[in-house]
Amino acid sequence: MRLQFALPFTSVQKMTAPPNDLTSLAKLISDSVAVVTSEYARAGHAPPTLESTAEDPFQSPESVSERLKTAIKTIEAACAQLSATVASPGHVVTNKSYNFVEPVCMRVALHAKFTDLLLDKPEGVHVEELGRLSDQDPGKLGRVLRTLATNNVYTEVTPNVFANNRLSMKLLSTDAVSGLVGHMSDEAMKASVVLGDIFEDPVKRKSSRLEDSAFHHAHAVSAFNYYGVPERAQIFERFGQAMVGWAEVTGRAMLPKIYPWGSLPPDSIVVDVGGGNGHATLALLKAFPALKIIVQDTGAVAKQGRDYWEKEYPIAIQEQRVDFVGFDFLTEAPVAGGAVYYLRHVLHDWPDDNCVKILKNVRKAVGKNGKLLINEFVPQYIVRGGLASNTQAPAPLLPNYGAANRRLYQQDMNMMIQFNSKERTLEEFVNLGETSGFHFQKLWDGGEAGIVEFAPA
């Protein structure tokens, strides 16, 4: 009997080889690393190392050139896509399912103030000493820190001896970013774990009501009512710090650069609608001191804003270049007479019907020559072409730069979790504006967040 064996398909019929994405991705990484190196050299600074805790000349978004920004985004996107391409799918997916562990460990680090305890100690500190200083179990601390160090936050210098690095420095208690990490790894994360429950509820999964959000489900109170009560005074203070940290990492200091503020007449009023403590327009007034700023938010937040400006920019209060006015933007119009009505990360807290209420109230205040500027994330579809085609990543990267822009899409989910709301595409912003009595004029590229400009219709 003669046995016959089927030959592999590729040996019978030669197929056209697809483009080698691995080589293309590796080249994108190599070329982008060369750009990063040259940009640091041009600034007279050595390229970054993970272990370094020294000040980085490109730490803030506004200090990064367009060339360097593109190179960094390409490295982030290509490295993540290359890893996902070559590693076992089961390995990749299960690793992603463990993503909750890292923020949990960062919350522990923040509470114990590890970064503060390790400050100016490049040789590191043993977990026994850290345990004594923080009143924590040394064995557990070592495991937490080792998990973080494996994810490049902190460095294990010698066994059980840990030191700060360039990432852990952002967990310093005086750094505003630590407030943002604290907020996300505490009340926001507790809410995120029940999002699955919401999608399993036949009523809540189709609702846009604040009361049907995952946050309300987890905390038995809405995110708007969670803060500002006496028993959560420290959390409220941290939330204020978190908003400053959020503004720093998303480029609040880009605001003076991405809109022609200098074309406004002297003493033009910019109304910061729902502006929190006014952290965004503080940078604007420093860059354009001829402007006047009115920060409007709830009464308690407005008071917090005055305290913040007294510390950060007292001369603006002394010279009456800034004022703080409490109001409810769902039921009241902001002050009239503004040249610009500016909303930074406000509408993403609300479903469409509330956004229309807010914008219609703003419309009541905007004069015929006034402007409305909405400064928010503007997500892209993950397909080529369309309105955002000029800012898309080169193939074979995902068109939206994938992992390099994941915070935008994670923030969209965060808005769903906390407020039952969302980040919006450009088309969605245009529809909201037109429904509320405005006419779309232009999308200004503001780095991570864009500015959507409207004029009264």
NORBEL-V649505 format. One record per residue. N is the residue number from 1. PHI is phi in radians with two decimals (999 if undefined). Layout:
N/PHI  N/PHI
This chain:
1/999  2/-1.69  3/-1.52  4/-2.10  5/-2.00  6/-1.27  7/-1.39  8/-0.97  9/-0.97  10/-1.17  11/-1.46  12/-1.58  13/-2.28  14/-1.25  15/-1.69  16/-1.22  17/-1.21  18/-1.23  19/-0.97  20/-1.45  21/-1.09  22/-1.09  23/-1.13  24/-1.11  25/-1.14  26/-1.09  27/-1.18  28/-1.04  29/-1.12  30/-1.07  31/-1.11  32/-1.26  33/-1.08  34/-1.09  35/-1.15  36/-1.03  37/-1.04  38/-1.20  39/-1.17  40/-1.19  41/-1.10  42/-1.09  43/-1.47  44/1.23  45/-2.34  46/-1.19  47/-1.00  48/-1.17  49/-2.18  50/-1.12  51/-1.32  52/-1.25  53/-1.97  54/-1.27  55/-1.10  56/-1.76  57/-1.14  58/-2.04  59/-1.26  60/-1.72  61/-0.98  62/-1.25  63/-1.59  64/-1.70  65/-1.20  66/-1.07  67/-1.13  68/-1.21  69/-1.04  70/-1.13  71/-1.12  72/-1.14  73/-1.05  74/-1.15  75/-1.09  76/-1.02  77/-1.18  78/-1.21  79/-1.09  80/-1.15  81/-1.21  82/-1.14  83/-1.08  84/-1.16  85/-1.34  86/-1.65  87/-1.37  88/-1.01  89/-0.97  90/-1.11  91/-1.08  92/-1.15  93/-1.17  94/-1.18  95/-1.04  96/-1.14  97/-1.22  98/-1.62  99/-1.06  100/-1.22  101/-1.20  102/-1.10  103/-1.10  104/-1.07  105/-1.17  106/-1.17  107/-1.10  108/-1.07  109/-1.08  110/-1.17  111/-1.09  112/-1.45  113/0.98  114/-1.03  115/-1.08  116/-1.09  117/-1.20  118/-1.66  119/-1.07  120/1.04  121/-2.28  122/-1.09  123/-1.31  124/1.58  125/-2.33  126/-1.25  127/-1.09  128/-1.10  129/-1.23  130/-1.06  131/-1.11  132/-1.16  133/-1.23  134/-1.86  135/1.00  136/-2.21  137/-1.29  138/-1.04  139/-1.08  140/-1.17  141/-1.05  142/-1.04  143/-1.21  144/-1.11  145/-1.15  146/-1.18  147/-1.12  148/-1.16  149/-1.11  150/-1.10  151/-1.72  152/1.29  153/-1.86  154/1.33  155/-2.27  156/-1.57  157/-1.28  158/-2.38  159/-0.86  160/1.19  161/-2.03  162/-2.10  163/-2.38  164/-1.25  165/-2.46  166/-1.12  167/-1.47  168/-1.14  169/-1.09  170/-1.32  171/-1.68  172/-1.09  173/-1.07  174/-1.53  175/-1.51  176/-1.07  177/-1.10  178/-1.12  179/-1.15  180/-1.14  181/-1.11  182/-1.09  183/-1.09  184/-1.22  185/-1.55  186/-1.98  187/-1.13  188/-1.20  189/-1.20  190/-1.03  191/-1.28  192/-1.12  193/-1.23  194/-1.81  195/-1.03  196/-1.04  197/-1.09  198/-1.10  199/-1.24  200/-1.59  201/-1.54  202/-1.11  203/-1.64  204/-1.15  205/-1.19  206/-1.90  207/-1.71  208/-2.00  209/-1.28  210/-1.02  211/-1.19  212/-1.76  213/-1.34  214/-1.12  215/-1.07  216/-1.12  217/-1.09  218/-1.41  219/-1.90  220/1.07  221/-2.77  222/-1.28  223/-1.09  224/-1.23  225/-1.71  226/-1.23  227/-1.65  228/1.48  229/-1.72  230/-0.95  231/-1.25  232/-2.12  233/-1.07  234/-1.17  235/-1.18  236/-1.11  237/-1.11  238/-1.13  239/-1.10  240/-1.06  241/-1.11  242/-1.07  243/-1.18  244/-1.18  245/-1.09  246/-1.05  247/-1.12  248/-1.14  249/-1.32  250/-1.73  251/1.55  252/-1.07  253/-1.28  254/-1.30  255/-0.91  256/-1.13  257/-1.68  258/-1.86  259/-2.49  260/-1.34  261/-1.11  262/-1.14  263/-1.42  264/-1.34  265/-1.10  266/-0.97  267/1.19  268/-1.11  269/-1.68  270/-1.90  271/-1.68  272/-1.56  273/-1.40  274/1.13  275/-1.42  276/1.07  277/-1.55  278/1.36  279/-1.09  280/-1.29  281/-1.36  282/-1.08  283/-1.13  284/-1.13  285/-1.19  286/-1.11  287/-1.37  288/-2.29  289/-1.16  290/-1.39  291/-1.35  292/-2.14  293/-2.02  294/-2.09  295/-1.67  296/-2.11  297/-2.77  298/-1.08  299/-0.98  300/-1.16  301/-1.24  302/-1.05  303/-1.12  304/-1.07  305/-1.13  306/-1.07  307/-1.09  308/-1.15  309/-1.22  310/-1.02  311/-1.47  312/-1.59  313/-2.70  314/-1.08  315/-1.12  316/-1.13  317/-1.28  318/-1.08  319/-1.59  320/0.99  321/-1.57  322/-2.45  323/-2.44  324/-2.21  325/-2.23  326/-1.35  327/-2.93  328/-1.99  329/-1.26  330/-1.42  331/-2.15  332/-2.21  333/-1.45  334/-1.21  335/-1.05  336/-1.47  337/1.65  338/-1.35  339/-1.37  340/-2.40  341/-1.92  342/-1.97  343/-2.14  344/-1.88  345/0.86  346/-1.83  347/-1.14  348/-1.19  349/-1.43  350/-2.25  351/-1.22  352/-1.00  353/-1.12  354/-1.26  355/-1.06  356/-1.12  357/-1.05  358/-1.06  359/-1.23  360/-1.17  361/-1.17  362/-1.11  363/-1.03  364/-1.09  365/-1.63  366/-1.36  367/-1.33  368/-1.12  369/-1.81  370/-1.37  371/-2.23  372/-2.02  373/-2.07  374/-1.87  375/-1.85  376/-2.58  377/-1.13  378/-2.21  379/-1.10  380/-1.84  381/-1.29  382/-1.64  383/-2.37  384/-1.46  385/1.65  386/1.52  387/-1.08  388/-1.74  389/-1.07  390/-1.33  391/-2.00  392/-1.44  393/-1.32  394/-1.23  395/-1.13  396/-1.56  397/-1.11  398/-1.04  399/-0.97  400/-1.64  401/1.19  402/0.82  403/-1.05  404/-1.15  405/-1.97  406/-1.14  407/-1.06  408/-1.05  409/-1.38  410/-1.14  411/-1.16  412/-1.05  413/-1.17  414/-1.06  415/-1.16  416/-1.09  417/-1.15  418/-1.45  419/-2.21  420/1.05  421/-2.17  422/-2.91  423/-1.46  424/-2.15  425/-1.28  426/-1.04  427/-1.04  428/-1.18  429/-1.13  430/-1.05  431/-1.10  432/-1.07  433/-1.09  434/-1.16  435/-1.14  436/-1.75  437/1.69  438/-2.11  439/-2.12  440/-1.15  441/-2.05  442/-2.86  443/-1.80  444/-1.66  445/-1.32  446/-1.95  447/1.49  448/-1.25  449/-1.99  450/-1.73  451/-2.01  452/-1.71  453/-1.72  454/-2.23  455/-2.07  456/-1.08  457/-1.30
